[in-house]
Amino acid sequence: MTTTEAGATAPSENSGNADNRPTAEQGGHGHATHGYHKQKDEHLKRLRRIEGQIRGLQRMVDEDVYCIDILTQVSASTKALQSFALQLLEEHLRHCVADAAVKGGGEIDAKVEEATKAIGRLLRT
């Protein structure tokens, strides 16, 4: 994005993604690494475990396992994803929101709004 003399922004040739938000490479999130970067391997391991739970659900359905047993596993998988989401949210607050607070200006408001919307989406699930 380029800034005009009046302070408005005019799109550049490479103005981000389909909804006109800058991509991470263009500085859309203000830093090269994200809050989860230090725990990336742990997160991937955790997601693979959750993926295994989902594959287990597929197998249970394929094998005609009793409904309640499948629902129990759905609940466990859902809790695992919710727990992962909360960990990611905490890391976002500690890293991205805290970084914006240090920088000051309007970036903190944008990051708080972004986090609030993410929390709202998590609560609706």
N, C-alpha and C positions, 0 to 999 in steps of 0.2 A: 504494500500500500504506500502511496505517496501522499504527502500533506500539501494542501494548497495554501495560498497566502491567507485565506479566510479562516484557516484552522479546520476545515472540513477534510475528510479523507476522500481521495479519488482512487478507484481500483487500478492496480497496475495490471500488466499482462498476465502475471502469475499471482492471482489474488486469492489463492487458497483452494478450498474444496468446493463441493457442489452448493453448499449453503453459504458461501462467501466468507467463511471463517478462515483465518490463516492456519496453515498446517503447522505441525510441530517444527518441521524444518525451517519454516519461515518465521519462527519465533512466536507462534500462537500461544504457547504456554510459558514463555519467558525464560526457559532454561533448557539445556541440552539433555540433562538426565531428570528422570521423574523420581518422586518420593519413594517408590518401590524398588528403585534400581539396586540398592545394596542387598535386598532380600529376593532378587529376581529368581535365583536358583531355587530357593525355598518355595516361592510362589508357584513356579512351574511344577515342582514336585507335588505340591498340594493340589494343583489343578489336574494333574495326571491321576491323582488318587480319586478325585471327584469324577473324572472321566471314566475311571474304572467302575465307580458306583453306578453311573448311568448305563454303561455297557452291561453291568449286572442286572439292572432293571430290564433291559431289552431281553436278556437271556431268561429272566424269570417269566416274562410275558410269553416268550417263545415256548417255554417248558410248561405253560399253564399252571403256574404256581398260584396258590390261594390268594385272593384279592387283598386281604388284610395284611398278609406278609409283604406283598408288593407295596402297599400304601405305607407300611412301616419303613421300607427302604426309600421310598419317595421322600418321606419326612426327613430321614437322615441325610439324604442328598441335598435337600433344600436347606437344612441347617448348615451343612458344610459350605454351601455357596454363600449363605448369609454371613457366616463367620469370615469367609474370605473377603467379602465385600466390606465388612466393618474394618478389617485389618488394612485394606487398601485405602479406605476413607481416612483412617487415622494417620496413615503415612502421608496422604495428600494434605491433611491439615498441618501436620508437623513440618512438612517440607515446602510444598507449593504455597500454601496460605501464609505460613510464617515468613517465607522469602518475600512474598508480596508486601507483607506488613513492614518488613525492614526497608524495602524500597520506597514505601509510602506512595502518596498520590492516589489516583483512581484505581490503580491495579488491585489494591486490597479489597475495594468494594466489589470489583468484578470477581475476584477469587472467592469471596464470602458468598456472593450470589450463586456462583457456580456450585460451591459445596452445598449450599442450602437446597438447590434444585436436585442435586444428587441424593441428598438425604431424603427428600420428598419422594423420589422415585423408589428408593429402598423401602420406605415405609408403606408404599402402595402395593408392594409385592407380598 
